[in-house]
Amino acid sequence: MKGVMIQGTASDAGKSLVATALCRLLVQKGFRPAPFKSQNVTNNSYVTDDGKEIGKAQVLQAEACNIEASPEMNPILLKPSGSGRSEVIWLGEQMEVILGMEYREQYYERAVKTIRQSLETLSRQADFLVIEGAGSPVEMNLKHREVVNMKVAELADVPVILIADINRGGLFASVIGTLELLEPDERKRVKGLIVNKFHGDPALFDEGKQWLEERTGIPVLAVLPYLADHQLEEEDALSLTNRPSSSGREPEKEQTIMKEKEETYNQLAGHLQEYLDWEKFLSIVSGSKKENIQ
């Protein structure tokens, strides 16, 4: 399987933003990418034309890839319903409302099987998978039965790029701490680092970049400036699409919205391309062809 997994040192590190930007950038570079997130925990969902319900983030990432969204892009959706319970949506279909602990006990093996099958389906439809993780890969009380981070990277057998949010402070500790808590085989999968939400000229972080690379042996692929108007919301949705359903909308207004969304995807791709070391990124992804570079 050719692809890469975007993980973060914490929630809201910028995984969705980078994944969406990478989807569009890969399209511009001549690839046929597809997005994937094994499990979303959100009420911010979307119903596809064939009645399947999935997380909205993967619908938007599919748009950035210029392809139709499918349930395989987000095979498991958990919609919180209060009192520690969530509604389980499996491959777009409603299953049941269940307690979190019961879900982990009853669905783990089934989740692993479904995730593997979804990855295989997408790999036949696309030549590159952009896989998004969730939260942190080192939540130690959950790690032994997680199906959102390193387990997914293992199933897909792809390298991992770790994103850290410098805006919050504590970036060095979060990166080193995350790497130290990974198992040796998991640690080997981390092939690149991205510093996100940097304020000011990225050149000001050159010493920090050098320290990280010397301390970890992992290249810093990008220092991304803070993008205040990227239009990504906290729950993985482009605000441009948080509008009423297109049914009954005037064609002219629909065209305007689509144009705005295309501009947003291109803006995100341009932002990533400006600061990403594309050659290093390409060398990390096994099987990438340099003739795809534009």
Backbone bond lengths (Angstrom), bond angles and torsions (degrees), N, CA, C in turn:
res aa  C-N    CA-C-N  psi(-1)  N-CA   C-N-CA  omega(-1)  CA-C   N-CA-C  phi
1 M - - - 1.451 - - 1.529 108.98 -
2 K 1.307 118.96 126.49 1.458 121.51 178.24 1.517 109.02 -96.66
3 G 1.328 115.85 128.18 1.441 119.22 179.90 1.504 111.19 170.98
4 V 1.325 115.38 -168.27 1.452 122.07 -179.75 1.511 107.74 -151.21
5 M 1.331 116.51 151.01 1.461 120.40 177.20 1.512 109.36 -113.70
6 I 1.327 115.61 131.44 1.460 122.60 178.27 1.523 108.12 -99.07
7 Q 1.330 116.34 112.07 1.460 121.49 176.17 1.518 109.27 -115.38
8 G 1.337 116.33 164.02 1.449 120.90 -179.16 1.507 111.89 -128.57
9 T 1.327 116.32 156.90 1.457 119.85 176.62 1.526 111.06 -73.85
10 A 1.334 116.76 -15.33 1.466 121.51 179.51 1.519 108.53 -163.18
11 S 1.317 115.81 171.06 1.462 120.20 173.88 1.522 109.70 -63.22
12 D 1.319 116.45 149.39 1.465 123.31 176.53 1.528 112.79 62.94
13 A 1.334 116.14 28.31 1.464 119.12 175.55 1.520 111.44 -78.19
14 G 1.323 116.49 -16.46 1.467 120.96 179.35 1.506 113.87 115.89
15 K 1.330 117.13 21.31 1.473 120.64 -177.83 1.523 111.92 -61.40
16 S 1.332 116.63 -46.44 1.469 119.70 -177.68 1.519 111.45 -64.31
17 L 1.331 116.44 -40.92 1.455 120.39 179.35 1.521 110.60 -61.08
18 V 1.333 116.54 -50.44 1.463 120.37 -177.95 1.525 110.62 -65.35
19 A 1.323 117.60 -40.87 1.462 120.10 179.42 1.523 111.23 -62.48
20 T 1.321 116.74 -43.57 1.463 120.52 179.19 1.526 110.76 -64.56
21 A 1.323 115.78 -45.01 1.469 120.15 178.27 1.523 111.05 -61.31
22 L 1.331 116.56 -41.61 1.460 120.41 -179.26 1.523 111.25 -66.63
23 C 1.326 117.06 -37.14 1.469 120.21 177.05 1.531 110.37 -56.48
24 R 1.321 116.95 -49.78 1.457 119.91 -178.34 1.532 111.26 -70.56
25 L 1.321 118.22 -38.47 1.459 120.77 179.13 1.525 110.99 -62.21
26 L 1.313 117.46 -40.47 1.466 120.68 178.51 1.528 111.26 -64.28
27 V 1.334 116.44 -38.42 1.464 119.85 175.15 1.520 109.72 -59.71
28 Q 1.320 116.50 -44.84 1.461 121.00 -179.78 1.522 112.07 -65.16
29 K 1.328 116.66 -26.05 1.460 121.26 179.67 1.526 112.83 -87.48
30 G 1.310 117.17 -1.57 1.460 120.23 176.15 1.510 115.65 101.07
31 F 1.333 118.27 6.00 1.457 121.46 177.45 1.530 110.73 -86.00
32 R 1.329 115.49 167.69 1.462 122.77 172.77 1.531 107.41 -118.04
33 P 1.347 117.66 79.15 1.457 120.55 -174.53 1.528 113.14 -83.97
34 A 1.321 114.56 164.63 1.459 122.26 172.11 1.525 108.04 -142.48
35 P 1.328 117.44 144.18 1.467 120.42 179.69 1.521 111.76 -88.48
36 F 1.338 114.95 159.64 1.466 119.56 176.49 1.520 109.54 -155.06
37 K 1.315 115.71 134.29 1.460 122.44 167.68 1.512 106.91 -140.13
38 S 1.307 116.64 118.79 1.457 121.00 -171.26 1.518 112.68 -60.93
39 Q 1.328 116.31 -42.99 1.457 119.73 -174.66 1.524 110.83 -146.19
40 N 1.313 116.26 125.39 1.459 122.64 173.87 1.518 109.21 -108.02
41 V 1.323 117.07 140.70 1.461 122.02 171.46 1.526 106.65 -116.39
42 T 1.307 116.33 94.94 1.464 121.17 -174.98 1.521 109.97 -166.85
43 N 1.307 114.69 154.32 1.467 120.38 171.54 1.526 111.19 -95.90
44 N 1.311 116.24 0.95 1.455 121.51 -179.79 1.528 108.31 -88.19
45 S 1.314 114.93 81.58 1.458 120.65 -174.20 1.518 111.67 -114.61
46 Y 1.315 115.21 177.70 1.469 122.25 -176.07 1.522 107.79 -144.60
47 V 1.314 116.02 138.59 1.467 120.94 177.39 1.526 108.32 -102.79
48 T 1.321 116.17 120.90 1.459 121.25 -177.60 1.528 110.21 -73.79
49 D 1.315 115.52 172.82 1.467 120.60 -177.70 1.522 112.27 -60.58
50 D 1.346 116.70 -27.80 1.464 118.83 179.82 1.524 112.67 -96.23
51 G 1.361 116.25 16.64 1.450 120.40 172.43 1.512 116.06 84.62
52 K 1.319 118.68 13.11 1.460 122.30 179.94 1.531 109.92 -93.26
53 E 1.321 116.85 136.69 1.460 121.22 -177.14 1.525 109.99 -104.29
54 I 1.330 116.72 124.90 1.461 121.74 178.44 1.526 109.28 -139.42
55 G 1.321 116.35 171.21 1.455 120.69 178.10 1.520 111.09 -64.27
56 K 1.314 116.17 141.78 1.458 120.52 -174.68 1.530 112.37 -66.82
57 A 1.339 115.74 -30.59 1.467 118.80 -177.51 1.521 111.59 -57.77
58 Q 1.324 117.00 -42.06 1.467 119.10 -177.73 1.527 111.90 -73.76
59 V 1.321 117.35 -26.65 1.461 119.92 172.84 1.527 109.84 -63.52
60 L 1.322 115.67 -44.53 1.456 120.81 -179.47 1.522 111.57 -68.57
61 Q 1.333 116.14 -38.92 1.455 119.47 176.76 1.528 110.88 -66.10
62 A 1.329 116.75 -34.59 1.464 119.81 175.18 1.526 110.25 -64.01
63 E 1.331 116.79 -40.14 1.459 119.83 175.51 1.524 110.35 -60.18
64 A 1.329 116.21 -41.42 1.463 119.83 178.96 1.524 111.04 -63.61
65 C 1.338 116.38 -26.60 1.465 121.91 177.15 1.523 112.51 -86.92
66 N 1.340 116.38 -4.31 1.475 122.19 -177.46 1.527 111.92 63.49
67 I 1.336 116.87 37.72 1.454 121.46 176.86 1.525 109.72 -133.21
68 E 1.325 115.70 164.66 1.454 121.20 177.27 1.527 110.21 -77.68
69 A 1.330 115.59 142.77 1.465 120.11 177.23 1.520 110.31 -74.33
70 S 1.330 115.93 148.69 1.465 121.54 177.76 1.518 109.17 -140.73
71 P 1.337 118.32 157.73 1.471 121.27 -178.98 1.526 113.11 -59.14
72 E 1.326 117.41 -27.32 1.466 119.75 -179.83 1.524 112.33 -64.96
73 M 1.323 117.34 -19.88 1.460 120.24 179.10 1.529 111.84 -73.71
74 N 1.315 117.33 -22.44 1.458 123.44 175.39 1.524 107.92 -147.85
75 P 1.330 117.03 75.90 1.471 120.03 -171.60 1.517 114.92 -65.20
76 I 1.351 118.04 -24.27 1.461 120.46 -178.23 1.525 108.97 -126.29
77 L 1.320 114.96 123.14 1.459 121.78 176.89 1.519 107.97 -124.95
78 L 1.334 116.65 123.14 1.465 121.88 176.86 1.520 107.90 -110.12
79 K 1.323 116.19 118.71 1.456 121.80 -178.28 1.531 108.99 -105.40
80 P 1.351 116.90 106.47 1.469 120.05 -179.05 1.523 111.76 -55.83
81 S 1.347 115.04 135.18 1.470 119.62 -179.00 1.520 112.22 -127.51
82 G 1.323 117.73 13.45 1.455 121.29 176.70 1.508 113.21 95.54
83 S 1.333 116.14 157.81 1.467 123.78 178.16 1.523 112.65 56.58
84 G 1.337 116.63 34.51 1.457 120.46 177.46 1.513 114.35 75.07
85 R 1.326 117.23 10.41 1.456 121.59 -179.06 1.530 110.95 -105.23
86 S 1.318 114.23 154.36 1.465 120.48 176.27 1.512 109.93 -140.24
87 E 1.330 114.61 147.10 1.459 119.94 172.71 1.526 108.06 -83.32
88 V 1.310 116.50 129.40 1.457 121.83 -177.94 1.523 109.49 -93.83
89 I 1.333 116.12 120.81 1.466 122.41 175.03 1.526 106.18 -111.38
90 W 1.331 116.27 118.92 1.467 121.66 -173.62 1.520 110.06 -116.32
91 L 1.325 115.89 115.29 1.464 121.13 -176.01 1.524 110.95 50.42
92 G 1.332 114.45 41.44 1.451 120.63 175.38 1.504 116.27 87.22
93 E 1.348 116.70 -5.25 1.458 120.75 -176.47 1.527 111.04 -110.16
94 Q 1.340 116.98 139.82 1.455 121.36 177.84 1.520 110.08 -69.52
95 M 1.363 115.11 135.70 1.459 120.72 -179.52 1.525 111.21 -110.83
96 E 1.340 116.65 -70.50 1.460 121.39 -177.15 1.519 109.19 -165.04
97 V 1.329 116.31 170.13 1.455 122.81 171.70 1.522 106.95 -103.42
98 I 1.338 116.48 129.11 1.459 119.91 -169.64 1.521 110.55 -145.96
99 L 1.323 116.98 153.09 1.456 121.89 174.91 1.521 110.47 -70.15
100 G 1.326 116.60 149.95 1.454 121.28 -177.21 1.514 113.36 -57.17
101 M 1.330 118.62 -45.45 1.461 121.45 -179.16 1.523 110.98 -65.25
102 E 1.327 116.97 -39.44 1.461 120.52 178.72 1.524 110.61 -65.25
103 Y 1.329 115.64 -38.45 1.467 119.05 178.60 1.520 110.38 -60.32
104 R 1.333 117.43 -47.33 1.466 120.92 -178.33 1.518 111.32 -63.04
105 E 1.321 116.98 -36.29 1.461 120.96 -178.53 1.526 111.87 -74.99
106 Q 1.327 117.47 -38.73 1.459 121.23 -171.39 1.523 114.18 -92.60
107 Y 1.336 117.34 -25.96 1.460 119.69 -169.66 1.530 114.58 -109.02
108 Y 1.333 118.30 -4.94 1.461 118.95 -171.66 1.524 112.73 -57.55
109 E 1.314 117.87 -55.04 1.466 120.96 -176.87 1.521 110.95 -62.31
110 R 1.309 115.88 -40.28 1.463 120.13 178.58 1.522 110.39 -65.23
111 A 1.343 115.90 -38.05 1.458 119.73 179.38 1.522 110.96 -63.40
112 V 1.313 117.20 -45.47 1.463 121.09 179.61 1.526 110.34 -58.56
113 K 1.318 116.93 -44.18 1.465 121.01 179.66 1.527 111.38 -64.08
114 T 1.327 116.84 -44.33 1.467 120.98 -178.83 1.520 111.18 -66.51
115 I 1.317 116.55 -40.42 1.466 120.48 178.62 1.519 110.44 -62.84
116 R 1.324 116.69 -45.06 1.471 120.14 179.36 1.529 110.63 -60.20
117 Q 1.329 117.00 -45.67 1.456 120.75 -179.29 1.529 111.42 -64.46
118 S 1.331 117.18 -39.39 1.467 120.91 179.50 1.525 110.62 -65.51
119 L 1.320 116.88 -42.17 1.463 120.61 177.61 1.526 110.80 -61.07
120 E 1.315 116.53 -42.30 1.466 120.17 179.78 1.525 111.08 -64.82
121 T 1.329 116.41 -40.11 1.465 119.93 178.26 1.520 111.08 -62.21
122 L 1.318 116.72 -47.04 1.464 120.51 -179.03 1.520 112.01 -66.32
123 S 1.326 116.82 -35.60 1.467 119.64 -178.64 1.523 111.72 -66.48
124 R 1.323 117.13 -22.07 1.471 120.48 176.05 1.528 111.28 -82.15
125 Q 1.325 117.10 -18.77 1.458 121.28 -177.08 1.521 112.97 -99.15
126 A 1.329 117.12 -19.58 1.458 122.08 -175.43 1.522 109.74 -133.04
127 D 1.321 116.68 162.53 1.463 119.52 177.80 1.524 112.34 -103.95
128 F 1.348 116.96 2.31 1.458 120.38 179.07 1.524 108.60 -158.16
129 L 1.328 117.36 128.85 1.457 121.82 178.11 1.525 110.50 -104.53
130 V 1.310 115.78 128.60 1.465 122.02 173.23 1.526 106.35 -103.02
131 I 1.322 115.65 104.87 1.457 121.85 -172.65 1.518 109.94 -103.58
132 E 1.307 116.04 128.66 1.464 121.35 -178.57 1.518 110.13 -106.50
133 G 1.328 115.67 132.97 1.453 120.67 175.56 1.516 111.17 -86.91
134 A 1.348 115.74 -168.73 1.465 120.76 -178.85 1.519 109.34 -142.29
135 G 1.329 116.25 136.61 1.453 120.14 177.47 1.513 111.46 58.19
136 S 1.309 116.11 -131.76 1.465 123.61 179.70 1.519 109.61 -115.54
137 P 1.334 118.19 145.31 1.464 120.28 177.70 1.526 113.87 -79.29
138 V 1.336 117.24 0.94 1.462 119.33 -177.30 1.527 111.86 -127.22
139 E 1.322 116.42 44.70 1.461 121.08 168.89 1.528 106.05 -79.83
140 M 1.332 117.07 96.04 1.459 121.35 -164.58 1.527 113.67 -65.44
141 N 1.333 118.24 -27.74 1.464 120.39 178.76 1.521 112.24 -76.92
142 L 1.330 117.70 -12.21 1.467 121.79 -178.05 1.529 112.55 -115.85
143 K 1.311 115.93 -13.85 1.453 121.77 -165.17 1.531 114.16 -61.05
144 H 1.322 117.45 -33.51 1.461 119.54 -173.74 1.529 113.20 -70.98
145 R 1.337 117.02 -14.80 1.466 119.65 177.83 1.530 111.23 -134.24
146 E 1.328 116.12 32.10 1.464 118.70 -179.60 1.527 110.37 -82.72
147 V 1.330 115.36 150.31 1.468 121.20 179.73 1.527 110.29 -133.04
148 V 1.345 115.85 30.81 1.469 118.96 -175.17 1.524 113.92 -127.41
149 N 1.325 118.71 -17.00 1.462 119.78 -175.12 1.529 111.60 -126.78
150 M 1.331 117.96 -103.96 1.458 120.01 -173.06 1.524 113.82 -64.67
151 K 1.321 117.54 -28.47 1.464 119.29 175.74 1.524 110.20 -63.68
152 V 1.309 116.76 -38.68 1.463 121.04 179.18 1.525 110.35 -70.06
153 A 1.337 116.82 -41.59 1.469 120.09 176.82 1.520 110.62 -59.89
154 E 1.339 116.28 -36.93 1.466 120.74 177.15 1.519 111.35 -66.69
155 L 1.333 117.05 -45.79 1.467 120.89 -179.08 1.525 111.11 -62.87
156 A 1.320 116.70 -40.17 1.462 120.71 -179.89 1.522 111.73 -83.10
157 D 1.331 116.56 -19.20 1.469 123.59 -176.63 1.521 110.71 55.25
158 V 1.340 114.79 57.53 1.465 121.25 -179.54 1.526 109.93 -124.60
159 P 1.339 117.81 156.86 1.459 120.83 174.54 1.517 110.88 -72.13
160 V 1.324 115.12 160.28 1.462 122.20 -178.03 1.524 109.51 -116.55
161 I 1.329 115.50 136.60 1.461 121.99 169.26 1.522 107.37 -110.46
162 L 1.327 115.85 126.12 1.460 121.88 -175.90 1.520 109.90 -99.96
163 I 1.337 115.83 126.89 1.464 122.20 -179.44 1.520 109.91 -105.54
164 A 1.329 116.02 135.65 1.457 121.23 176.39 1.524 109.70 -126.18
165 D 1.318 115.93 141.08 1.467 123.25 -177.77 1.524 108.93 -94.06
166 I 1.334 116.67 107.61 1.468 120.27 -179.81 1.518 112.10 -77.88
167 N 1.315 117.48 -16.89 1.463 121.51 -178.42 1.529 111.82 -64.41
168 R 1.339 116.66 -29.20 1.461 120.93 -178.11 1.532 112.58 -81.31
169 G 1.321 117.43 -17.18 1.459 120.36 -172.78 1.520 110.06 85.73
170 G 1.335 115.31 162.24 1.459 119.46 178.28 1.511 114.25 74.96
171 L 1.330 117.03 23.25 1.457 120.01 -175.24 1.522 112.70 -61.35
172 F 1.322 117.61 -44.36 1.458 120.11 -176.35 1.528 110.84 -63.66
173 A 1.317 116.19 -43.12 1.459 120.11 178.80 1.530 111.36 -65.25
174 S 1.335 116.33 -38.51 1.468 118.90 -178.17 1.520 111.43 -68.44
175 V 1.334 117.33 -38.17 1.460 120.24 178.59 1.522 110.76 -69.63
176 I 1.339 117.01 -51.43 1.458 120.41 -177.80 1.524 110.53 -65.10
177 G 1.320 116.97 -41.46 1.464 120.27 179.06 1.519 112.24 -62.04
178 T 1.324 116.20 -42.83 1.465 119.96 178.51 1.524 110.94 -61.26
179 L 1.313 116.83 -47.69 1.467 120.86 -178.72 1.521 111.50 -64.03
180 E 1.331 116.84 -38.67 1.467 120.37 -178.95 1.518 111.93 -67.17
181 L 1.321 117.58 -31.23 1.459 120.90 -177.57 1.526 113.61 -84.58
182 L 1.310 116.83 -10.79 1.466 119.87 176.43 1.516 110.56 -74.93
183 E 1.322 116.23 149.36 1.458 121.02 172.18 1.531 108.47 -67.91
184 P 1.346 118.19 154.95 1.470 120.16 -177.27 1.531 113.85 -53.12
185 D 1.332 117.69 -42.76 1.466 119.36 -179.28 1.521 111.09 -69.40
186 E 1.346 117.78 -31.36 1.461 121.28 176.11 1.525 110.19 -71.14
187 R 1.308 115.22 -42.47 1.464 120.68 179.97 1.529 111.18 -58.52
188 K 1.321 117.36 -36.14 1.464 121.45 -179.25 1.529 111.77 -66.24
189 R 1.318 116.73 -23.44 1.474 119.81 -179.68 1.521 112.47 -74.58
190 V 1.326 117.93 -22.68 1.469 121.31 -177.18 1.520 107.85 -76.71
191 K 1.323 116.33 108.02 1.460 122.27 -173.92 1.519 114.00 -109.15
192 G 1.330 116.93 -8.90 1.454 119.10 -178.77 1.517 111.48 -157.88
193 L 1.330 115.81 154.09 1.458 122.86 177.09 1.526 109.60 -120.51
194 I 1.332 116.18 145.97 1.463 121.68 172.26 1.518 107.98 -128.86
195 V 1.325 115.67 127.17 1.458 122.14 174.39 1.525 106.75 -94.25
196 N 1.316 116.62 120.87 1.461 120.73 -173.07 1.528 111.34 -113.99
197 K 1.332 115.63 155.01 1.468 124.76 174.43 1.532 112.17 65.57
198 F 1.323 116.24 41.08 1.461 120.46 178.88 1.530 110.12 -80.79
199 H 1.321 117.34 133.82 1.456 121.72 177.94 1.520 109.36 -97.70
200 G 1.317 117.27 124.34 1.451 121.58 179.92 1.513 112.18 103.06
201 D 1.318 116.01 -169.31 1.459 123.40 -178.69 1.527 109.58 -71.12
202 P 1.347 118.40 122.07 1.472 120.72 179.96 1.526 113.29 -55.74
203 A 1.341 117.63 -23.92 1.466 120.35 178.64 1.527 111.32 -62.39
204 L 1.327 117.43 -22.85 1.456 121.30 178.27 1.526 111.95 -66.97
205 F 1.337 115.82 -15.14 1.470 119.73 -179.17 1.528 111.44 -99.90
206 D 1.311 118.81 11.79 1.468 121.13 -176.62 1.524 112.00 -57.12
207 E 1.338 117.50 -42.28 1.463 119.66 179.57 1.531 110.78 -66.09
208 G 1.324 116.15 -39.23 1.462 119.82 177.67 1.516 111.41 -65.35
209 K 1.319 115.90 -40.37 1.460 120.75 177.59 1.521 110.72 -61.37
210 Q 1.338 116.16 -45.22 1.459 120.43 179.64 1.526 110.93 -62.28
211 W 1.340 116.67 -41.42 1.468 120.43 179.93 1.526 110.75 -62.16
212 L 1.333 116.21 -45.93 1.458 119.99 -179.63 1.526 111.42 -60.71
213 E 1.317 116.45 -44.88 1.461 120.05 -177.98 1.522 111.24 -66.55
214 E 1.335 117.68 -39.88 1.462 120.20 179.29 1.526 111.34 -70.26
215 R 1.318 116.86 -37.04 1.463 121.30 -177.19 1.517 112.21 -74.94
216 T 1.341 117.19 -35.38 1.465 120.57 -174.41 1.521 113.71 -104.81
217 G 1.330 117.14 -24.05 1.459 120.14 -173.46 1.514 112.86 75.49
218 I 1.321 116.62 14.11 1.466 122.52 -177.64 1.523 108.64 -115.03
219 P 1.328 118.75 131.40 1.464 120.11 -178.90 1.523 112.89 -69.70
220 V 1.318 115.93 142.15 1.458 121.66 170.69 1.520 106.66 -86.49
221 L 1.320 116.64 110.64 1.463 121.50 -174.44 1.516 113.35 -79.30
222 A 1.325 116.52 -24.94 1.467 119.56 -178.42 1.511 110.23 -163.00
223 V 1.317 115.11 146.39 1.464 122.91 165.62 1.520 105.01 -115.98
224 L 1.321 116.00 101.80 1.465 121.32 -172.32 1.524 110.72 -91.46
225 P 1.330 117.37 122.24 1.466 120.06 175.93 1.526 111.28 -63.15
226 Y 1.308 114.53 152.56 1.458 120.77 176.64 1.520 109.25 -60.11
227 L 1.312 115.35 129.39 1.461 120.87 -177.23 1.523 108.12 -112.84
228 A 1.318 115.86 95.18 1.459 120.65 -171.38 1.519 112.65 -67.74
229 D 1.332 117.40 -29.84 1.462 120.18 -173.44 1.528 112.35 -111.75
230 H 1.345 115.64 34.45 1.467 117.59 -176.90 1.521 113.24 -74.07
231 Q 1.340 118.05 -13.85 1.458 123.95 174.82 1.522 113.06 67.84
232 L 1.317 116.83 22.04 1.457 120.57 169.89 1.517 108.53 -96.66
233 E 1.322 115.93 128.91 1.454 119.97 178.73 1.522 110.16 -88.37
234 E 1.336 116.33 170.57 1.455 120.54 -177.33 1.519 112.34 -61.21
235 E 1.310 117.96 -33.79 1.455 120.63 -177.02 1.517 111.12 -97.74
236 D 1.323 115.35 42.23 1.455 121.56 167.35 1.520 114.34 63.46
237 A 1.321 117.86 36.71 1.464 118.38 -179.30 1.516 110.77 -132.67
238 L 1.313 116.27 138.70 1.454 120.29 172.51 1.524 108.68 -75.51
239 S 1.327 115.59 124.74 1.459 119.04 -175.11 1.517 112.03 -62.48
240 L 1.316 117.16 -22.17 1.464 119.59 179.34 1.514 111.91 -62.87
241 T 1.337 117.30 -23.50 1.460 119.07 -178.48 1.520 111.82 -98.60
242 N 1.310 118.99 -0.29 1.455 120.68 177.40 1.528 109.25 -83.09
243 R 1.292 114.26 64.39 1.453 121.69 -177.46 1.532 108.10 -131.04
244 P 1.318 117.92 169.58 1.459 119.26 178.30 1.528 111.52 -59.35
245 S 1.321 114.69 161.31 1.465 120.37 177.93 1.521 110.42 -56.23
246 S 1.326 114.68 151.92 1.465 118.88 -177.05 1.528 112.79 -71.30
247 S 1.338 116.49 -14.45 1.456 118.22 -179.30 1.525 109.82 -63.06
248 G 1.274 116.33 128.90 1.451 121.18 179.18 1.512 114.09 84.12
249 R 1.333 116.80 -0.46 1.450 119.72 -179.75 1.517 109.86 -85.55
250 E 1.305 116.67 146.40 1.456 120.76 -179.48 1.521 109.99 -66.50
251 P 1.335 117.60 140.27 1.473 120.64 -179.19 1.524 112.78 -55.94
252 E 1.344 116.93 -37.26 1.461 119.57 -179.38 1.521 111.10 -64.75
253 K 1.342 116.30 -40.66 1.457 120.22 179.75 1.528 110.03 -68.61
254 E 1.320 116.38 -39.17 1.468 120.39 177.74 1.525 110.54 -61.14
255 Q 1.303 116.99 -42.65 1.468 120.72 179.01 1.523 111.25 -64.22
256 T 1.328 116.58 -37.80 1.464 120.44 178.78 1.514 110.73 -64.60
257 I 1.328 116.64 -43.14 1.463 120.96 179.49 1.517 110.80 -63.31
258 M 1.323 116.60 -43.67 1.460 119.86 179.79 1.527 110.99 -64.62
259 K 1.314 116.50 -36.84 1.467 120.13 178.29 1.527 110.27 -65.13
260 E 1.335 116.08 -41.30 1.458 120.29 178.65 1.525 111.06 -63.78
261 K 1.318 115.76 -40.60 1.461 119.64 179.49 1.520 110.84 -65.88
262 E 1.322 117.35 -41.69 1.454 120.38 178.07 1.531 110.47 -61.50
263 E 1.310 116.37 -40.10 1.465 120.17 177.93 1.525 110.68 -63.11
264 T 1.339 116.63 -38.12 1.457 120.41 178.86 1.521 111.12 -64.92
265 Y 1.340 117.18 -46.53 1.468 120.26 179.52 1.527 110.26 -61.41
266 N 1.308 116.89 -41.62 1.465 120.19 179.95 1.525 111.13 -68.00
267 Q 1.324 116.46 -36.02 1.458 120.48 176.77 1.524 110.42 -62.25
268 L 1.319 116.46 -45.36 1.463 120.45 179.92 1.527 110.84 -63.53
269 A 1.327 116.52 -42.72 1.463 120.31 179.17 1.518 111.15 -63.70
270 G 1.321 116.58 -41.73 1.456 120.31 179.48 1.519 111.94 -64.72
271 H 1.323 116.30 -38.87 1.462 121.34 177.80 1.526 110.39 -62.07
272 L 1.329 116.28 -45.41 1.464 119.95 -179.96 1.519 111.25 -67.01
273 Q 1.323 117.00 -44.15 1.460 120.76 -177.62 1.529 111.64 -61.77
274 E 1.331 116.93 -36.27 1.461 120.55 -177.11 1.524 112.41 -61.98
275 Y 1.336 116.05 -33.09 1.466 119.26 -173.04 1.526 114.09 -113.21
276 L 1.328 118.06 -10.91 1.462 121.34 -178.27 1.519 111.09 -82.29
277 D 1.315 116.70 135.56 1.463 121.64 172.51 1.530 106.68 -80.23
278 W 1.322 115.60 91.55 1.460 121.37 -173.24 1.522 112.08 -62.85
279 E 1.305 117.94 -38.84 1.461 120.40 -179.82 1.520 111.30 -63.47
280 K 1.327 117.44 -42.14 1.457 120.42 177.66 1.522 110.60 -66.64
281 F 1.342 114.99 -40.98 1.461 118.84 178.10 1.520 110.37 -60.22
282 L 1.316 115.91 -44.85 1.459 120.23 -177.87 1.525 111.22 -64.63
283 S 1.331 117.13 -36.20 1.458 120.42 179.94 1.520 111.80 -68.61
284 I 1.333 116.67 -26.28 1.456 121.43 178.64 1.527 111.41 -72.75
285 V 1.316 115.68 -35.13 1.464 120.68 -175.36 1.526 109.15 -86.41
286 S 1.269 116.76 107.89 1.464 120.60 -177.15 1.514 110.86 -63.88
287 G 1.336 115.75 137.51 1.458 121.10 176.24 1.500 114.33 85.39
288 S 1.352 118.99 -1.99 1.458 120.19 178.41 1.529 109.77 -66.22
289 K 1.299 116.77 144.39 1.455 121.66 -177.70 1.524 109.93 -108.43
290 K 1.313 115.29 126.56 1.465 119.01 -177.12 1.524 112.54 -67.99
291 E 1.327 116.38 -18.77 1.461 116.08 178.00 1.517 111.66 -69.23
292 N 1.359 116.37 -11.14 1.459 119.31 177.18 1.518 111.96 -80.78
293 I 1.334 117.06 -11.25 1.449 119.43 179.76 1.522 109.86 -73.24
294 Q 1.303 115.10 137.07 1.455 119.94 177.89 1.517 109.13 -114.48
